[in-house]
Structures are given as C-alpha cells and as structure tokens.
Amino acid sequence: MHNNRAEQLLKIAINGRKNYLGNVSCNSVQHTQIFLSIIATAKNNNIAPQKWLEDYLNACAENNSKPLDGQILIHHVNKLLNRPS
C-alpha cells in the first residue's frame, strides 16, 4: 500500500479531529488549520516546529502577551520559512 505525502498530511488532521472530539466552533476549525499549517511549513523547511513555536510564544510574552507585528513578526516568519533575517 502506498500513501503519498498529501494523503499522509490529511490523515493528521482527520485523526486529530477525532481525538479533539470534533471541532465544535468555526474558530476551533480555523485555529486547527493554522496550527497544522505552521507545523507542516516548519517541517517542509527543516525547522523544528516545537522550537519555533516556543520562540514565537516567548516573543509574544515579551510583547505584553500581544500578537507580534512589524519587524518582530517578519523575523519569526522568516525563521519559519528558513530565510536569512
């Protein structure tokens, strides 16, 4: 049996949804999609997703727990995409 890369990535979301007891709101669906997209992007760019997320959340905490914007956000996006800053 052969599973291509796209099928394997879809299985993660489907199995996750079962484990989360379903997505009960539109926001939880969107948050799950964003989170899985970040993980897939990190893996495709040979970035450790957990380390990147830890760095990003620490930067948010240092920003008075507000979302990042401007140059700080660009810096973290470039790290995710494995681009030099």
C-alpha positions as CSV (number, residue, x, y, z in Angstrom):
1,M,0.0,0.0,0.0
2,H,1.3,3.4,-0.9
3,N,0.3,6.7,0.7
4,N,1.6,9.9,-0.9
5,R,2.7,12.9,1.1
6,A,-0.6,14.8,0.7
7,E,-2.7,11.8,2.0
8,Q,-0.4,11.5,4.9
9,L,-0.8,15.1,5.9
10,L,-4.6,14.8,5.6
11,K,-4.6,11.9,8.0
12,I,-3.0,14.1,10.7
13,A,-5.9,16.5,10.6
14,I,-8.6,13.8,10.4
15,N,-7.1,11.8,13.3
16,G,-6.6,15.0,15.3
17,R,-10.2,16.0,14.8
18,K,-11.3,12.6,16.2
19,N,-9.1,13.0,19.2
20,Y,-10.3,16.5,19.9
21,L,-13.9,15.2,19.9
22,G,-14.7,17.2,16.9
23,N,-14.3,20.9,16.2
24,V,-17.3,22.5,17.9
25,S,-16.9,26.0,16.6
26,C,-15.8,27.8,13.5
27,N,-12.9,29.3,15.4
28,S,-11.6,26.0,16.6
29,V,-11.6,24.8,13.0
30,Q,-9.6,27.8,11.8
31,H,-7.2,27.6,14.8
32,T,-6.6,23.9,14.0
33,Q,-5.9,24.7,10.3
34,I,-3.5,27.5,11.2
35,F,-1.6,25.3,13.7
36,L,-1.3,22.4,11.3
37,S,-0.2,24.7,8.5
38,I,2.5,26.1,10.7
39,I,3.7,22.6,11.7
40,A,3.7,21.5,8.0
41,T,5.6,24.6,6.9
42,A,8.2,24.2,9.6
43,K,8.8,20.6,8.7
44,N,9.0,21.3,5.0
45,N,11.7,23.9,5.7
46,N,13.6,21.7,8.1
47,I,12.7,23.8,11.1
48,A,11.8,22.1,14.5
49,P,8.2,23.1,14.9
50,Q,8.2,22.9,18.7
51,K,11.3,25.1,19.0
52,W,9.9,27.7,16.5
53,L,6.6,27.8,18.3
54,E,8.4,28.1,21.7
55,D,10.4,31.1,20.3
56,Y,7.3,32.7,18.8
57,L,5.3,32.4,22.0
58,N,8.2,33.7,24.1
59,A,8.4,36.7,21.8
60,C,4.6,37.2,22.3
61,A,5.0,37.0,26.1
62,E,7.8,39.6,25.9
63,N,5.4,41.8,23.8
64,N,2.9,42.0,26.8
65,S,1.1,38.9,25.6
66,K,0.0,40.6,22.4
67,P,0.3,39.2,18.9
68,L,3.5,40.2,17.1
69,D,3.6,42.7,14.3
70,G,6.1,44.7,12.2
71,Q,9.7,43.7,12.1
72,I,9.4,41.2,15.0
73,L,6.7,39.3,13.1
74,I,8.7,39.4,9.9
75,H,11.7,38.0,11.8
76,H,9.7,35.0,13.1
77,V,8.0,34.3,9.7
78,N,11.5,34.4,8.0
79,K,12.7,31.9,10.6
80,L,9.7,29.6,9.8
81,L,10.4,29.8,6.1
82,N,14.2,29.3,6.7
83,R,15.1,32.6,5.2
84,P,18.0,34.7,6.4
85,S,16.9,37.7,8.5
